[in-house]
Amino acid sequence: MNSPSPLYFDYAATTPVDDRVIEMMLTCLGRHSEFGNPASSGHAYGSAARARVEQARHQVASRIKAAAEQIVWTSGATESNNLALKGIAEAFAQPGHLLTSALEHKAVLDTAAQLEQRGWTVTRLLPDADGLVQPETVRAALRADTRLVSLMAVNNELGTLTDFAAIGELVRAHGALLHVDAAQAVGKLEIDLGRQAVDLMSFSAHKVYGPKGIGALYVGPRAQALLRAQMHGGGHERGMRSGTLASHQIVGMGYAFELSGEPGDTEHRRLQQLSQRLHEGLLALPGTAVNGSIRQRVPHTLNLRIAAAGFNPGALSTELALSSTSACNSASNAASHVLLALGLDEQAARSSVRISLGRYSSEAEVDAAITVFARVIGAASKALW
Ligand SMILES: *Cc1c(COP(=O)(O)O)cnc(C)c1O
């Protein structure tokens, strides 16, 4: 990377691994460490590794108030979403109806499209003007053959919240299952699967200061009997996901979840203040507006629309690392499907940026970002005169 490095404002795309997590992971790697295969039941190396994996399973489970046996390790939230949707779909002899939203991550949308190929009917709900999928909208779209509803807890582009607990109640009353993609939710809002009516929930470590390539799927009691494995070979994870457990990744994820904090704690309040500062500074600039609800969202993520004609988000990139469309869409360079679903036109979607804060964001960085925005927006408007 060229120096000086741009300031990092893309925590919603990924987070650096916390130093404490790195140290923990190292204890599962080297020859003097607990490197064994957790499935090697015949010797001490295996049982030591097994114990570490089970400890991590408890750490993840207790973070979301679930039981350890309800956690299935995967390679990340993408795989968890695939396992949840395809794994439930395959339990039914006849294709049914899947209810989701147009705001979901591609890992849900592309999987839903696969199920469509298999004869499933998919409804992609549009959000209201604030980018919210309301429980009433979900209720109205439930059909007699709705088997599964899949909605995200926190939108990765907007930071907006879905009231998944309320939706869970009505989905359950209807007799369908609810899957929630919670990749952006851990440490940011209350997850209590003992109380919330969620049947399947996807997690990823690298959004929470853990390593990439590891995630989990919570499988609740109603989903347990239905879920069909998508990866076969050895029957690991009680048959739900085969493959040698990536013990160092798993241990990293467990610890990262334990360290992830919760709403109301000091770190959350610090981020709220930073977010407030960022918000006020940016909205004071000419032609700026927030995409998505200002009230029903996490403080970490702000999606800003910049109406200054001639503004090009690319002009920010030498100084600020942020996202002008979600990282997964950037590969195709398409305008954000989330912003389009929100009703923005192509031009407005392309002049929007996502700024996301995290554990290592500081007030000085926020102030520097506001200064860069002010300069780039100012230059864009001047160029027109
Ligand atoms: C990052 C993300 C994913 C994908 O997670 P991976 O672990 O990178 O596969 C899925 N859903 C949401 C909402 C995300 O933010």
The ligand as a Gaussian input file, in Angstrom:
#p B3LYP/6-31G(d) Opt

LIG

0 1
 C      -19.960000     -10.027000       5.443000
 C      -21.355000     -10.494000       5.357000
 C      -21.673000     -11.774000       4.876000
 C      -20.618000     -12.719000       4.354000
 O      -19.839000     -13.215000       5.399000
 P      -18.503000     -14.038000       5.081000
 O      -18.106000     -14.567000       6.404000
 O      -17.541000     -13.043000       4.523000
 O      -18.856000     -15.107000       4.115000
 C      -22.987000     -12.148000       4.847000
 N      -23.947000     -11.335000       5.263000
 C      -23.688000     -10.101000       5.727000
 C      -24.811000      -9.249000       6.195000
 C      -22.391000      -9.643000       5.787000
 O      -22.148000      -8.419000       6.226000

